[in-house]
Amino acid sequence: MKKLKLVSTVFMVAFLLILSACGTSKTGGDGGKTLRVVTDAAYAPFEYQDKGEVVGFDIDFINAVAKEAGVKVKVEHVGWDPLFVELDKKTADLGISAITINDERKQSYDFTVPYFLSTNKILVPEGSDIKSAADLKNGKTVAVQNATTGQEAVEGLLGKNNEKIKKFENNNLAILELKSGGADAVVADNTVVEEYVKNNPKDKFVVIEDSGAFAKEFYGLMMPKGSKLKADLDKAIKEVIDNGTYAKIYKKWFKVEPDTQILKDQQ
């Protein structure tokens, strides 16, 4: 019996050691911490899949921040809604996916200081009679990505349960609905729709800006509530912006200089 008890104890200790090694963060071969970062890689140019690899502005940015913070990151495509679930369950350390910081999300998650300025714009076919956000109220069908600020903005215009609002898992599907004639417009982040127009001239879409209807938004890295990573990541983001790394990444993806001062003012 003593022998059996000893064996059981050994197995129990081994089991507890295995459990203690589990979690969101892992230790790399060189002893450095690797953070699990989840994203929705269907949001070019911020994050998208290229030959099986997740690439984009956000990916270059998080890699630069991680290097500055002295940690490693592993970015995984999980989808938009699952991203929030992963952070709720604390099975991921960070979320990065052009995530707007707002009061509702701040009740459930922590955010770093802002790293990107954005606003929603309207994507329509050439020749459309939609010239402003107010025109969407004239019986127009609008496609949006579900659970985004684009959806919130359109619901503010048309009403929360308006049947003219079509919600999709990602913006790619929303734009496909516009292409097929199932919607009159798409409302999404300016960079996403502008990038789509630039890369798909044959579709003959145009982007409508209405700064009076759509407020400025700021993206941040999202973490589980109470995350101990915030202070180090905030410091790293500020340094990446201050030392010029951010501007290099921004120009690589958007071909223009970023307005870093507006980000610094938010810090």
Rosetta blueprint (number, residue, H / E / L):
1 M L
2 K H
3 K H
4 L H
5 K H
6 L H
7 V H
8 S H
9 T H
10 V H
11 F H
12 M H
13 V H
14 A H
15 F H
16 L H
17 L H
18 I H
19 L H
20 S H
21 A H
22 C L
23 G L
24 T L
25 S L
26 K E
27 T E
28 G L
29 G L
30 D L
31 G L
32 G L
33 K E
34 T E
35 L E
36 R E
37 V E
38 V E
39 T E
40 D L
41 A L
42 A E
43 Y E
44 A L
45 P L
46 F L
47 E E
48 Y E
49 Q E
50 D E
51 K L
52 G L
53 E E
54 V E
55 V E
56 G L
57 F H
58 D H
59 I H
60 D H
61 F H
62 I H
63 N H
64 A H
65 V H
66 A H
67 K H
68 E H
69 A H
70 G L
71 V L
72 K E
73 V E
74 K E
75 V E
76 E E
77 H E
78 V L
79 G L
80 W H
81 D H
82 P H
83 L H
84 F H
85 V H
86 E H
87 L H
88 D H
89 K L
90 K L
91 T L
92 A L
93 D L
94 L E
95 G E
96 I L
97 S L
98 A L
99 I L
100 T E
101 I L
102 N L
103 D H
104 E H
105 R H
106 K H
107 Q L
108 S L
109 Y E
110 D E
111 F E
112 T L
113 V L
114 P L
115 Y L
116 F E
117 L E
118 S E
119 T E
120 N E
121 K E
122 I E
123 L E
124 V E
125 P E
126 E L
127 G L
128 S L
129 D L
130 I L
131 K L
132 S L
133 A H
134 A H
135 D H
136 L H
137 K H
138 N L
139 G L
140 K L
141 T L
142 V E
143 A E
144 V E
145 Q E
146 N L
147 A L
148 T L
149 T H
150 G H
151 Q H
152 E H
153 A H
154 V H
155 E H
156 G H
157 L H
158 L H
159 G L
160 K L
161 N L
162 N L
163 E L
164 K L
165 I E
166 K E
167 K E
168 F E
169 E L
170 N L
171 N H
172 N H
173 L H
174 A H
175 I H
176 L H
177 E H
178 L H
179 K H
180 S L
181 G L
182 G L
183 A L
184 D L
185 A E
186 V E
187 V E
188 A E
189 D E
190 N H
191 T H
192 V H
193 V H
194 E H
195 E H
196 Y H
197 V H
198 K H
199 N H
200 N L
201 P H
202 K H
203 D H
204 K L
205 F E
206 V E
207 V E
208 I E
209 E L
210 D L
211 S L
212 G L
213 A L
214 F L
215 A L
216 K E
217 E E
218 F E
219 Y E
220 G L
221 L L
222 M E
223 M E
224 P E
225 K L
226 G L
227 S L
228 K L
229 L L
230 K H
231 A H
232 D H
233 L H
234 D H
235 K H
236 A H
237 I H
238 K H
239 E H
240 V H
241 I H
242 D H
243 N L
244 G L
245 T H
246 Y H
247 A H
248 K H
249 I H
250 Y H
251 K H
252 K H
253 W H
254 F H
255 K L
256 V L
257 E L
258 P L
259 D L
260 T H
261 Q H
262 I H
263 L H
264 K H
265 D H
266 Q H
267 Q L
